[in-house]
Amino acid sequence: MKHTIVAAIATFGLACVPSISAAQDQTTKLQDVTVTGEPAPYAVYAVDFDTGYGLKALVGHTHRQYIHAQRAAAASEALRRQGLAMSPYVTVAIDNSGSGLARQVQLLDAGRNTVAIVNVYCKGGDPSQGRRCSLVSVPVSGGGALSPRMASTLSVAAVDEGG
C-alpha cells in the first residue's frame, strides 16, 4: 500500500513539472508591470527654510488618518535624530479631524533657542476639496543658522492649540 501511495505522489509530481515550468515561463514574459503602493492615509505638507532643513506636517483629517500620521512621524523623527533620514525634515503629526485648526510649531536647537516658527492653518470640510492646509514660515531674528548636519539636533516645542 505504501509503495502505491509513494508511486502515485511521484507520478503526480512528475506530471506537474512541465506545467510549473510553463507557468514560470509565462510570468517572466510579462512586461510593463507597474507596482504602486497604497497612498498615504494622511496629507503631507512641507516648508523648506532654504538652509538645508525644513518641516513636514503629516495631517490627518480623520482620527484614523491622524493615528497613521503619528506613527509615520514618530518613525521619521527616530531616523532623523539618528542621522539616518533621507532628508533633514523635522516631522510632526497634526490632527485636523475637527472643523479646522490654527497651530504654531516651533523648532528648537540643542540650546533650546527657537530657530524656526511655522504656523499651520487647516480648514475643515469635505475631503474632496483637495489641499486643505497651508504652512506659513514666520521669520525668526537670529535663527535659521543651522547646517543640514545639525538639523538632527532640532526638536519641536509644544504645539500651540488654536481653534
TAJO-V805433 format. One record per pair of residues at least 24 apart in sequence whose C-alpha atoms are under 10 Angstrom apart, sorted by the first residue. I is the first residue (numbers start at 1). J is the second residue. Records with the same first field share a line. If there is no record, write none. Layout:
BEGIN
I=J / J
END
This chain:
BEGIN
40=65 / 68 / 69 / 72
41=65 / 66 / 67 / 68 / 69
42=66 / 67 / 68 / 69 / 70 / 72 / 93 / 94 / 95
43=69 / 93 / 94 / 130 / 131 / 132 / 133
44=69 / 91 / 93 / 131 / 133
45=91 / 120 / 131 / 132 / 133 / 134 / 135
46=89 / 90 / 91 / 134 / 135 / 136
47=89 / 118 / 134 / 135 / 136 / 137
48=88 / 89 / 137
49=89 / 116 / 137 / 139 / 144
50=144
51=144 / 145 / 146 / 147 / 148 / 151
52=87 / 88 / 89 / 144 / 145 / 146 / 147 / 148 / 149 / 150 / 151
53=87 / 88 / 89 / 90 / 144 / 146 / 147 / 148 / 149 / 150 / 151 / 152 / 154
54=87 / 88 / 89 / 90 / 91 / 107 / 116 / 118 / 137 / 148 / 151
55=88 / 89 / 90 / 91 / 92 / 105 / 106 / 107 / 116 / 117 / 118 / 135 / 137 / 156
56=88 / 89 / 90 / 91 / 92 / 93 / 135
57=89 / 90 / 91 / 92 / 93 / 94 / 105 / 120 / 133 / 134 / 135
58=91 / 92 / 93 / 94 / 95
59=92 / 93 / 94 / 95 / 96 / 97 / 120 / 122 / 132 / 133
60=93 / 94 / 95 / 96 / 97
61=94 / 95 / 96 / 97 / 98 / 99 / 100 / 122 / 123 / 124 / 125 / 126 / 127 / 132
62=95 / 96 / 97 / 98 / 127
63=95 / 96 / 97 / 98
64=95 / 97
65=93 / 94 / 95 / 96 / 97
66=93 / 94 / 95 / 96 / 97
67=93 / 94 / 95
68=93
69=93 / 94 / 95
70=94 / 95
77=152 / 155
78=152
79=152
80=151 / 152 / 153 / 154
81=150 / 151 / 152 / 153 / 154 / 155
82=152 / 153
83=149 / 150 / 151 / 152 / 153
84=152
85=152
87=148 / 151
88=147 / 148 / 149 / 150 / 151 / 152 / 154
89=148 / 151 / 152 / 154
90=151 / 152 / 153 / 154 / 155 / 156
91=155 / 156
92=156 / 159
94=120 / 122 / 159
95=122
96=121 / 122 / 123 / 124 / 132 / 133
97=123 / 124 / 125
98=122 / 123 / 124 / 125 / 163
99=123 / 124 / 125 / 163
100=124 / 125 / 132 / 133 / 162 / 163
101=133 / 161 / 162 / 163
102=133 / 134 / 135 / 160 / 161 / 162 / 163
103=135 / 159 / 160 / 161 / 162 / 163
104=135 / 136 / 137 / 138 / 157 / 158 / 159 / 160 / 161 / 162
105=135 / 137 / 156 / 157 / 158 / 159 / 160 / 161
106=138 / 154 / 155 / 156 / 157 / 158 / 159 / 160
107=143 / 144 / 151 / 154 / 155 / 156 / 157 / 158
108=143 / 144 / 151 / 153 / 154 / 155 / 156 / 157
109=143 / 144 / 146 / 150 / 151 / 152 / 153 / 154 / 155 / 156
110=150 / 151 / 152 / 153 / 154 / 155
111=153 / 154
112=154 / 155 / 156 / 157
113=142 / 143 / 154
114=140 / 141 / 142 / 143 / 144 / 154 / 155 / 156 / 157
115=139 / 140 / 141 / 142 / 143 / 144 / 145 / 146 / 154
116=140 / 141 / 142 / 143 / 144 / 145 / 154 / 156
117=143 / 144 / 156 / 157
119=159 / 160
120=159
121=162
END
